[in-house]
């Protein structure tokens, strides 16, 4: 099965794994998905991630739960889609839930959070928001 939007597929797999109470979510690996996973780990939304396999690599994301098996990730939303790209300047980067969430952007200086993009004064493609 080929997916026209691999990032939406990644977010959906994470969302579904959380709803099912799984420990991890597996998906086909790409460098871009690895960068998104790196940010999710750095921001404390997941426990860890690992790239497994030889020829066709798999990205395994270890999910994080709070007390009473409540997922740490309350929501994931894809912002920029293949048919409708959403670009923002450094001044127009949205704040997710008043700073309680994080926006992930693809900039000319790499994939980074909304706070890093503001600090570096760069805009880019608004990939997704996490809260």
C-alpha positions in Angstrom: 0.0 0.0 0.0 1.4 3.4 -1.0 0.5 6.4 1.1 0.1 9.8 -0.5 0.8 11.6 2.8 3.3 9.7 4.9 3.2 12.2 7.8 -0.6 12.0 8.1 -0.1 8.2 8.1 2.5 8.5 10.9 0.2 10.8 13.0 -2.8 8.4 12.5 -0.7 5.4 13.6 0.4 7.2 16.8 -3.2 8.3 17.5 -4.6 4.7 16.9 -1.9 3.1 19.0 -2.7 5.5 21.9 -6.4 4.7 21.6 -5.7 1.0 21.6 -3.4 1.3 24.6 -0.3 -0.1 22.8 3.2 0.4 24.1 4.6 1.3 20.6 3.6 2.3 17.1 5.4 0.9 14.0 5.6 2.6 10.6 7.8 2.7 7.6 10.9 4.8 8.2 12.0 8.0 6.5 14.5 10.7 7.6 11.7 13.2 7.9 9.6 11.0 10.1 12.7 10.4 12.2 13.1 14.1 12.7 9.5 14.5 13.7 10.0 11.6 16.2 13.2 13.3 17.5 11.2 16.5 18.3 8.3 14.5 19.9 10.9 12.8 22.2 12.7 16.1 23.0 9.4 17.8 23.9 8.4 14.8 26.2 5.5 13.5 24.2 7.0 10.0 23.6 9.4 7.8 25.6 11.8 7.0 22.8 12.0 6.0 19.1 14.2 3.5 17.3 14.9 2.6 13.6 14.8 -1.2 13.1 15.4 -3.4 10.1 17.8 -3.7 7.2 16.7 -3.0 3.7 13.2 -1.7 4.5 13.6 0.1 7.8 10.8 0.5 10.3 10.4 3.4 12.7 9.2 2.2 16.1 7.8 5.0 18.4 7.5 4.1 22.1 4.4 5.9 23.5 4.3 7.7 26.8 1.4 7.5 29.2 0.6 9.6 32.3 -1.2 8.4 35.4 -4.1 5.9 34.9 -2.9 5.0 31.4 -3.9 8.4 30.0 -1.9 9.3 26.9 0.5 12.2 27.2 -0.4 13.2 23.6 -3.9 14.7 23.8 -4.1 15.5 20.1 -2.2 15.5 16.9 -3.3 17.6 13.9 -1.8 17.7 10.4 -1.6 21.3 9.2 0.1 21.3 5.8 -1.1 18.7 3.4 0.2 17.6 -0.1 -2.7 19.3 -1.8 -2.7 22.4 0.5 0.7 23.5 1.8 0.7 25.9 4.7 3.7 28.2 5.0 4.2 30.7 7.8 6.7 33.5 8.4 8.6 33.7 11.6 6.1 36.4 12.9 3.0 34.3 12.0 3.9 31.0 13.7 0.9 30.0 15.7 1.0 29.2 19.4 -0.6 25.9 20.2 -3.0 26.1 23.2 -1.3 29.3 24.5 2.1 27.6 24.5 0.9 24.3 26.1 1.3 22.4 22.8 4.0 22.5 20.1 3.9 23.2 16.4 6.5 21.3 14.2 7.9 23.2 11.2 10.1 22.3 8.3 12.4 25.2 7.8 15.5 26.0 5.7 17.5 25.2 8.9 15.9 21.8 9.4 12.8 20.5 11.2 12.2 22.4 14.5 9.6 23.4 17.0 7.7 26.7 16.9 9.8 28.1 19.8 13.1 27.2 18.0 11.8 28.8 14.8 10.8 32.0 16.6 14.2 32.1 18.4 16.1 31.6 15.0 13.7 34.0 13.3 12.8 31.6 10.5 9.5 30.5 9.0 8.7 27.5 7.0 6.1 24.8 6.3 3.8 24.2 9.3 3.8 20.4 9.4 1.6 19.6 12.4 0.6 20.6 15.9 0.8 18.4 19.0 -0.8 19.0 22.4 
